[in-house]
């Protein structure tokens, strides 16, 4: 369920997590509606991502539903502002850091990563991924940025400011979402497993199986690390989950249904893409090929 506040679409947005006022996001909106700057949702399209991702996964031991925190709290979306979003955009990663919006898109031949200044709306850097790379999630770590690829088994390390590629690292399996919790990387691959990695070398440090009320939670997609928790889009779902990464337990389930009208949804793909606005309790969320991006809070249902 979604609570819409009585504010017109695309009106100036109030202070965000960066402490900046309406002007930064209003300037960004001018770019959001231009074909050159496509902001989209994360993860491969249903017909593409389905290949190799709908298979049965190994059974996991279910946690006792009486375990503390295993029965999630239900939340809803409080929409603060409705922002324009390019319906041709196919964003795979979405993150805000130090007043910069980082975006990454997918699909072979049209994957790119871009940095946009929230104050001016200007594009600070842009890099394309050459075929056959299919771009996926991104996250900022200090002066670097990690970018995943879907089925290419390759993580790209980039200079955060120029987005120039610095290195490539191979990994096994698929790459979907990634975030940085301050100490380690947290990565999803479409299964019910979150993998922890070294933020410098990308070496695997461990993993945790995620359960939702005692049931393995598969299709974990784009991720956002916030205050010790991991927020995750669920592929082919209108739910956004908060996961305790230590216990592997879903603690909160956000019902994000109803953001689009039936007419808008008919031309769009699935909900995907979540970025915390640093310094507030707000997020930007959107979906694949969606006409809008939403500035929201997650509140009690």
C-alpha positions, -999 to 999 in steps of 0.1 A, spaced: 0 0 0 11 35 -8 2 68 9 4 97 -14 8 131 1 -12 159 -15 17 175 -34 17 180 -72 40 158 -93 75 172 -100 72 200 -75 105 212 -59 117 186 -34 125 196 2 158 189 20 173 156 13 198 135 32 226 157 19 211 187 37 205 205 4 172 221 -3 148 220 -33 173 234 -59 196 203 -62 168 178 -69 149 202 -90 180 207 -112 183 169 -114 148 166 -126 156 185 -157 181 158 -166 158 130 -157 134 138 -185 161 141 -212 168 111 -234 206 115 -227 203 109 -190 182 79 -185 174 69 -149 160 34 -146 155 5 -123 180 -21 -115 182 -57 -128 178 -75 -161 143 -75 -178 120 -104 -170 126 -122 -203 164 -118 -200 169 -123 -163 146 -153 -163 173 -174 -181 192 -192 -155 175 -174 -126 142 -193 -122 158 -227 -116 153 -245 -84 179 -237 -58 193 -260 -32 170 -264 -2 180 -243 28 174 -252 64 144 -231 75 147 -210 106 122 -214 134 95 -187 129 96 -180 166 132 -169 163 135 -132 174 130 -110 143 120 -138 120 84 -125 117 88 -93 98 72 -60 105 49 -47 77 55 -13 64 40 10 37 54 37 14 48 73 23 53 92 -10 68 126 -4 74 136 -40 68 122 -75 97 128 -98 99 124 -136 116 93 -149 126 84 -184 106 54 -196 134 41 -218 159 39 -189 170 6 -176 189 13 -144 207 -16 -127 222 4 -97 212 35 -79 231 52 -51 235 87 -36 268 97 -20 282 132 -11 257 150 -32 262 128 -63 237 105 -78 253 74 -93 233 54 -119 241 22 -138 221 7 -166 220 -27 -182 213 -46 -215 240 -56 -239 251 -26 -259 234 0 -238 250 -5 -204 266 25 -188 274 42 -155 270 79 -148 276 104 -120 253 134 -117 257 165 -95 226 170 -73 233 207 -69 235 216 -106 221 186 -124 252 184 -144 267 152 -156 301 148 -139 312 115 -156 299 89 -179 313 55 -191 298 29 -214 302 -8 -210 314 -25 -242 294 -55 -254 289 -82 -244 289 -69 -208 255 -65 -192 258 -40 -164 242 -46 -129 245 -31 -94 269 -5 -82 282 8 -49 307 35 -38 336 26 -16 358 56 -7 372 70 -40 363 39 -59 331 24 -73 323 -13 -79 301 -23 -107 287 -58 -112 278 -76 -145 249 -100 -147 262 -133 -162 297 -122 -173 313 -131 -140 331 -98 -139 332 -70 -114 346 -36 -126 365 -13 -102 362 23 -112 376 57 -101 346 72 -84 351 107 -98 360 99 -134 343 65 -136 373 53 -155 379 16 -152 408 7 -130 406 -31 -127 384 -62 -133 379 -91 -110 362 -124 -118 336 -141 -96 315 -172 -98 277 -171 -105 255 -141 -114 257 -105 -102 226 -87 -93 229 -61 -65 257 -48 -43 261 -23 -14 288 -13 11 280 -14 48 311 5 58 332 -26 64 324 -50 36 305 -54 4 272 -72 4 262 -88 -29 231 -106 -42 229 -131 -71 192 -137 -74 191 -166 -49 184 -165 -12 221 -159 -4 239 -127 4 276 -129 -1 301 -107 18 332 -95 0 363 -75 7 358 -39 -5 394 -37 -17 400 -71 -34 365 -84 -39 375 -116 -23 347 -136 -7 345 -133 31 314 -154 38 277 -156 31 244 -158 48 211 -175 37 181 -152 40 148 -163 54 115 -145 55 93 -158 83 112 -191 82 111 -195 44 141 -191 21 138 -156 5 149 -159 -32 152 -133 -59 171 -108 -38 180 -81 -63 192 -44 -60 206 -37 -25 211 -6 -3 231 -8 30 217 15 57 224 17 94 234 -20 98 206 -33 76 203 -43 40 173 -31 20 166 -53 -10 143 -52 -40 127 -86 -47 126 -94 -84 90 -98 -97 76 -84 -65 63 -51 -52 80 -58 -18 111 -42 -5 128 -60 23 150 -50 52 174 -78 61 195 -83 92 227 -94 74 241 -111 105 212 -133 112 200 -136 76 165 -127 87 140 -104 70 130 -79 97 107 -56 77 86 -59 45 76 -28 27 45 -30 5 53 -7 -24 23 -17 -45 2 11 -61 29 35 -70 19 34 -106 -15 37 -121 -28 7 -141 -21 26 -173 14 34 -163 21 -1 -152 10 -15 -185 40 1 -202 65 -5 -174 85 -34 -160 91 -45 -124 98 -24 -93 136 -21 -88 161 5 -77 166 19 -42 189 47 -30 190 61 5 193 99 8 221 103 33 212 123 64 175 116 63 151 86 66 142 90 29 148 69 -2 145 72 -39 128 42 -55 118 35 -90 113 6 -115 124 -7 -148 110 15 -176 89 34 -151 77 69 -159 83 81 -123 109 80 -95 95 84 -60 110 102 -29 96 82 0 97 72 36 89 37 49 63 39 76 42 16 98 14 -1 78 
